[in-house]
Amino acid sequence: MAVAPEYDVLIVGAGPAGAACALALAGSGLRVGLLDKARFPRDKVCGDAIPGPTLKALARLRPAYAAELRQLTEPHRTDVRRSRLVSPGGRELSVEWQAPAFNSPRLHFDEVLLTLVRRHTATEILEDSPVKTVAATAAGVTATLAGGRELTAHLVIGCDGANSVVGRCLLPRPLDRARHCAAVRAYYRGVTDAPATTSDFLFLRRHRAGYCWVFPVGNGSYNVGFGMLSEDIAREKIDLKQVLAELLATHPALAPRFREAQQLGPVQGFGLPLGGSGRPLAGLRALLCGDAAALIDPLQGHGIDKAVISGILAAEHARRCCETQNFSRASLQQYEQAVQQRLGRDLRRRYRLMRLLARAPGLVEAAFRLGQWPWLRRWLIRAVG
Ligand SMILES: Cc1cc2nc3c(=O)[nH]c(=O)nc-3n(C[C@H](O)[C@H](O)[C@H](O)COP(=O)(O)OP(=O)(O)OC[C@H]3O[C@@H](n4cnc5c(N)ncnc54)[C@H](O)[C@@H]3O)c2cc1C
């Protein structure tokens, strides 16, 4: 790369990881590009549960971000105060939440995050810009868009989700089905016995390592879905859409509530790369964040908070690399160490716990029985909540 690159930092993907990364680069003086193949607002197949640490991480970055996020999501949000859990044997457990968490359809939530980027940063945002390939040399990185346009940068940050092009080109890894889930979801109205502040989780006897959910997302709508480990899906040749339809029609805790419900759109599916594998997150002139880095919580399937946290960590390291003009492997690997320190240990522990619970369904039932005692419930929630 003989001439100076167009950008110091090129962020590919404007979901939670990319938006958080751009917000964390505000005021850095760096030339930041944020690319997305979609035009926002765009949908993303998700359960739409925004985990509490998401807001905490944004508030720590700048309190105004969290305050504005709450204000801008107001028309499309429901605050969650309680979760109802149903065991494979039909035992119910109710959990009251202290920490603020909410549900909001990703169509709106991700648009609000990008609005914050527009308001608070000088980031150059390029929508409708699908990256086809990324190539890196010791001198810099080049992303080639679908139309053939080339964008150059000192550093690329891959925030382009579960099927990351940045990951595929610069840090390729085969799909590990033991560390990958697939899930489907659809929106419904007219669900009965479904309070607007309560999220429901149902664990199933037949399909372990996964669960079915009914999450209120505001305005009388519900995000309803089912997901499980890809290894089990492949082995048992499971059709997730069919399983979801059967559950809503026949499961004793669901069927009566969905009798009058109307489905609002198609059932859609997507992959969830689970965390805890310790996969490399830094390559030549490249860092990976969020789903591109496989950071989803193996127990709950939550990844929005991990996307935001890793996006912010990547921004901190990008600043340092640009200031010192040191893009060596050793320098970039400090990001990987930071992610492992902040998220890795917990993700590994939760992966082991998920595998254990899937192998020993008796343990899940025992946990539900123990959860009837308040002090044991508190302990259990700390372990898996
Ligand atoms: C069914 C399902 C339910 C889930 N439920 C929850 C939940 O309730 N709570 C939770 O916390 N997590 C949930 N997750 C996980 C969550 O959706 C992800 O962890 C989260 O979206 C990761 O954010 P991200 O920014 O890394 O990636 P994404 O949100 O996937 O964003 C990636 C962005 O990159 C863009 N992009 C992709 N490829 C390219 C390209 N080639 N060029 C340019 N742009 C590109 C995309 O358009 C997208 O905007 C769920 C996932 C699934 C599949």
Ligand as a Chemical Component Dictionary entry (heavy atoms), coordinates in Angstrom:
data_LIG
# 
_chem_comp.id                   LIG 
_chem_comp.type                 NON-POLYMER 
_chem_comp.pdbx_formal_charge   0 
_chem_comp.three_letter_code    LIG 
# 
loop_
_chem_comp_atom.comp_id 
_chem_comp_atom.atom_id 
_chem_comp_atom.alt_atom_id 
_chem_comp_atom.type_symbol 
_chem_comp_atom.charge 
_chem_comp_atom.model_Cartn_x 
_chem_comp_atom.model_Cartn_y 
_chem_comp_atom.model_Cartn_z 
_chem_comp_atom.pdbx_ordinal 
LIG C1  C1  C 0 -32.583 -16.848 16.856 1  
LIG C2  C2  C 0 -31.593 -16.054 17.673 2  
LIG C3  C3  C 0 -31.982 -15.537 18.890 3  
LIG C4  C4  C 0 -31.103 -14.755 19.641 4  
LIG N1  N1  N 0 -31.540 -14.162 20.783 5  
LIG C5  C5  C 0 -30.751 -13.330 21.459 6  
LIG C6  C6  C 0 -31.257 -12.589 22.557 7  
LIG O1  O1  O 0 -32.446 -12.651 22.886 8  
LIG N2  N2  N 0 -30.404 -11.786 23.247 9  
LIG C7  C7  C 0 -29.087 -11.666 22.883 10 
LIG O2  O2  O 0 -28.348 -10.940 23.555 11 
LIG N3  N3  N 0 -28.600 -12.325 21.803 12 
LIG C8  C8  C 0 -29.393 -13.123 21.072 13 
LIG N4  N4  N 0 -28.926 -13.745 19.956 14 
LIG C9  C9  C 0 -27.521 -13.480 19.537 15 
LIG C10 C10 C 0 -27.416 -12.071 18.933 16 
LIG O3  O3  O 0 -28.333 -11.939 17.868 17 
LIG C11 C11 C 0 -25.984 -11.821 18.431 18 
LIG O4  O4  O 0 -25.075 -12.244 19.412 19 
LIG C12 C12 C 0 -25.744 -10.344 18.129 20 
LIG O5  O5  O 0 -26.570 -9.909  17.091 21 
LIG C13 C13 C 0 -24.271 -10.138 17.738 22 
LIG O6  O6  O 0 -24.064 -8.818  17.306 23 
LIG P1  P1  P 0 -22.950 -8.510  16.203 24 
LIG O7  O7  O 0 -22.897 -7.029  16.073 25 
LIG O8  O8  O 0 -21.728 -9.262  16.495 26 
LIG O9  O9  O 0 -23.530 -9.162  14.855 27 
LIG P2  P2  P 0 -24.875 -8.858  14.055 28 
LIG O10 O10 O 0 -25.909 -8.336  14.952 29 
LIG O11 O11 O 0 -25.154 -10.099 13.287 30 
LIG O12 O12 O 0 -24.472 -7.689  13.065 31 
LIG C14 C14 C 0 -23.629 -7.947  11.979 32 
LIG C15 C15 C 0 -23.822 -6.846  10.928 33 
LIG O13 O13 O 0 -22.880 -7.074  9.884  34 
LIG C16 C16 C 0 -23.502 -6.886  8.634  35 
LIG N5  N5  N 0 -22.793 -7.712  7.669  36 
LIG C17 C17 C 0 -22.747 -9.056  7.601  37 
LIG N6  N6  N 0 -21.977 -9.457  6.569  38 
LIG C18 C18 C 0 -21.533 -8.311  5.971  39 
LIG C19 C19 C 0 -20.723 -8.069  4.833  40 
LIG N7  N7  N 0 -20.201 -9.066  4.110  41 
LIG N8  N8  N 0 -20.470 -6.789  4.491  42 
LIG C20 C20 C 0 -20.989 -5.752  5.224  43 
LIG N9  N9  N 0 -21.784 -5.943  6.285  44 
LIG C21 C21 C 0 -22.044 -7.205  6.672  45 
LIG C22 C22 C 0 -24.950 -7.340  8.861  46 
LIG O14 O14 O 0 -25.833 -6.745  7.932  47 
LIG C23 C23 C 0 -25.198 -6.864  10.292 48 
LIG O15 O15 O 0 -25.763 -5.579  10.330 49 
LIG C24 C24 C 0 -29.770 -14.527 19.179 50 
LIG C25 C25 C 0 -29.372 -15.072 17.954 51 
LIG C26 C26 C 0 -30.267 -15.812 17.196 52 
LIG C27 C27 C 0 -29.832 -16.350 15.862 53 
# 
loop_
_chem_comp_bond.comp_id 
_chem_comp_bond.atom_id_1 
_chem_comp_bond.atom_id_2 
_chem_comp_bond.value_order 
_chem_comp_bond.pdbx_ordinal 
LIG C1  C2  SING 1  
LIG C2  C3  SING 2  
LIG C2  C26 DOUB 3  
LIG C3  C4  DOUB 4  
LIG C4  N1  SING 5  
LIG C4  C24 SING 6  
LIG N1  C5  DOUB 7  
LIG C5  C6  SING 8  
LIG C5  C8  SING 9  
LIG C6  O1  DOUB 10 
LIG C6  N2  SING 11 
LIG N2  C7  SING 12 
LIG C7  O2  DOUB 13 
LIG C7  N3  SING 14 
LIG N3  C8  DOUB 15 
LIG C8  N4  SING 16 
LIG N4  C9  SING 17 
LIG N4  C24 SING 18 
LIG C9  C10 SING 19 
LIG C10 O3  SING 20 
LIG C10 C11 SING 21 
LIG C11 O4  SING 22 
LIG C11 C12 SING 23 
LIG C12 O5  SING 24 
LIG C12 C13 SING 25 
LIG C13 O6  SING 26 
LIG O6  P1  SING 27 
LIG P1  O7  DOUB 28 
LIG P1  O8  SING 29 
LIG P1  O9  SING 30 
LIG O9  P2  SING 31 
LIG P2  O10 DOUB 32 
LIG P2  O11 SING 33 
LIG P2  O12 SING 34 
LIG O12 C14 SING 35 
LIG C14 C15 SING 36 
LIG C15 O13 SING 37 
LIG C15 C23 SING 38 
LIG O13 C16 SING 39 
LIG C16 N5  SING 40 
LIG C16 C22 SING 41 
LIG N5  C17 SING 42 
LIG N5  C21 SING 43 
LIG C17 N6  DOUB 44 
LIG N6  C18 SING 45 
LIG C18 C19 SING 46 
LIG C18 C21 DOUB 47 
LIG C19 N7  SING 48 
LIG C19 N8  DOUB 49 
LIG N8  C20 SING 50 
LIG C20 N9  DOUB 51 
LIG N9  C21 SING 52 
LIG C22 O14 SING 53 
LIG C22 C23 SING 54 
LIG C23 O15 SING 55 
LIG C24 C25 DOUB 56 
LIG C25 C26 SING 57 
LIG C26 C27 SING 58 
# 
